[in-house]
Amino acid sequence: MKIAILGFGKMGKAIEQVALDSGHEVVVRFNSPDDWGNFGSLLSSADVAIEFSSPDVVVSNILRCFDANVPVVVGTTAWEDKLERIREACLRGNHSILVASNFSIGVNIFNKINRNLAALMNNQLQYDAKIAETHHVHKLDSPSGTARLLANDIIKYVDRKHHWINQESTNTEELGIISHRIDEIPGTHIVSWFSDEDEIEIKHSAKNRFGFAKGALMAACWLPGKQGFFGMDDMLIG
């Protein structure tokens, strides 16, 4: 499979290594406006694009893929306010995109456990909840996209939680997310439910970036030949 990589930072480099080790070909890498000027025509030669850039360029990168009719897998986070625009453009043009805040298979299993636990806790009024997430110092968004997804799922299933905030909270209607940025930690997420009597905790810790890269490559192998707007659940289920 021929792959275009949009965003060639640490994640882009990990994706390239995993792709090459798996026998795929990286036909072009884009990491700056100059790259688009020099190599933009090569995008159409790719079977699929994998996008891990930054929130300020992700939309233009996606639209370039749509214009080239190249399926695109997107792992950039912190652009949710533009997501509906991209969904509409995708469906209107019969394009293909898979968007996820986290491509780790372990994290996506963790997300399902979080949803099931939240549903169980809806009627257990003695418990309150909080989320803690820790990432490397280079991470731009806070809280992480995964923490926001975890929080939004809890709010969806737990009637007494109305919104989240990016700090600790004693307001039972708020869900506190505590964010830490330390050294080169790839990513740790902890969801805690606590009462006066006990505490329940679920945790996922990434050991390195390759779990995310392998998940993104799996999505890139799954997406070509399909049309529509997809997430990781679509891939894992079907």
C-alpha positions, 0 to 999 in steps of 0.5 A: 500500500502506498501511504502519504504522511501529513505531519512528520513529527514524532508520531509521523516518524513512528508511523513511517517506521511501522509502515515500512516494517510492514512492507508498505511504501511511503510515497510522500511526507508533508510537514511544511507549506514548502512541502506542499509546494514542492511535492503536492502533486504526489498526494494523488499517487497515495492509496491512503493518507495518515494525518498527524499534524496540528490543529491549525493545518488539519482542516486544510490537509483533510480538504487537500486529501478530499480534492485528490480523492485520497482516503485520509486517517486523522489523528490530530486532536483539538479541532472538534469545533471544525469536525461537523464542517469536515463531516458535511464535506466528506458526505457531500463529496462521497469521500472517505475519512476516519477520525480518532482522538487515539488509535491505540487498540488498548485505549479503544478497549479502555474507552468501551470499559469506561462507557460500561462503567459509567452506565453502571454508575448512573444509579450509584449516587454515592460515587463521584468521578474524576479523570487524570491524564499525563502526557509528554511536555510537547503535547499542545492540547490540554486536556488530551483528546482521549481525556475529553472523549472519556469525559464526554462519555461519562457525561452521556451516561451519568445524569448527574454530570453536566459538563467537564472542566480542566481542573479538580472540582468539588461540584458534583455536576462537574467532571474534573480532568486533571492534566499533567505534562511531564518529561517524555511520557507517551500517555496515561489516563486514569478514571476514578470513581470514589465514595466515602467507603471505597474507590474504583479505578481504571487505567491505561498507560502507553509504553511508547508511540508504536501502539498509536502508530500500529493502530493508525496503520490498521485504520489506514489499511481498513479505510480504502474502498469505503466511503463515509465518515468513520471512527475507530469503533467502525473499524473494530466492529466491522 
